[in-house]
Amino acid sequence: MGIGGSIFLIALGAIFAFAVEADLGWLNLSVVGWVLMLAGVAALLTTLYFWNSRRRTVVATPVREDRVVADRVVPVQDDRIVQEYREVRRPGRTV
């Protein structure tokens, strides 16, 4: 049930409790009206509680993992291990 259904129960209960003057003998419409109003208020509070808890957002910071790679990665080409050779030359220096 939502907010609309809860308000409908409250309004219907108020009509039965305060506006209807019928005497059914075995059924007291005033009591039925109060029960409907209490059920409507309970449903309204429950709906608002769940709406409020659903809108709550949690912001979590990502966990940063500092990993140190101890093993060098050796590239493999055609089932042969290929070693890398890098030469760094600085401009302006000749060897």
N, C-alpha and C positions, 0 to 999 in steps of 0.2 A: 504494500500500500504506500502511496506517496503522500505528498502534502495536500493534494486535492482531495483524496479520499478521506484523509484525517479531518479536513475542514468540513467536508460533507457530513461525516459522523457527528461532529460537534454541532453543526447547524440542525441536523435532524433531531439530535437529542435535546437541543434547546427548544425546538418546536414542540416535541412531546412533553417536555417537563413544564414549560411555561404557557403554551398557547392552546393545547388541547384540553377540553373539559369533558371528555367522554368517560362514562363509568361502565367498565366491562365486567365488574364483579370479581372475577378471578385474576385479572391482570391490572396492575396499577401502572398507568402510562407515565406517571411522574417518575416512578422508579426506573422504568425502561429508558426514559429520557436521560436521567442522570447516569445510568450505566453506559449509554451510547456516548454521552459527552466525555466520560472518563476514558472510555476506549479510544475515542478520537484524540484526546490529549496525550494518552500513552503512545499511540501510533505516531503522532506528530513529533514527540520528543525522541522516539526511537529513530525516526527518519532523519531528523536533524542531527542526531549523534553520528549516524553512519555517514551522512553527507560530509560532516565536519572532519571525520577521521579519514575519509577518502581523499579529501583535498589537501591533506597535509603532505608536504614534499620533504624528502630527505636528500640533502646534498652531501655526497661522499667524495672525498678527494681521492684521486687514483693513487694506488700504492706504487711507489717508485722503487724498483729493484736495481740495486747496483751490483752488476755481475762483472766478475773479472774472468777473462778467458785465459786459462793457463796453457792450453794446448794450441799450437799454431795449426791453422788449417792448411793442409797440403793438397793442392789441386791434383786431380787425377784425370789424365786424358788417354783414352784407348788402353786402359789397364796399365799405364806407366805413370809413375810419380814424377811430376814436373815441379822442379824447384824454381821459385821466383828469384829473379835477380833484378834489383832496382838500383839504378845509378842516379844520384842526385847531383846535378851540376848547378853551381851558383853563377849567375851572370858576372862577367868581368874577371873571372879567375881562369887561368889556363894551366893545365897540368902537363 
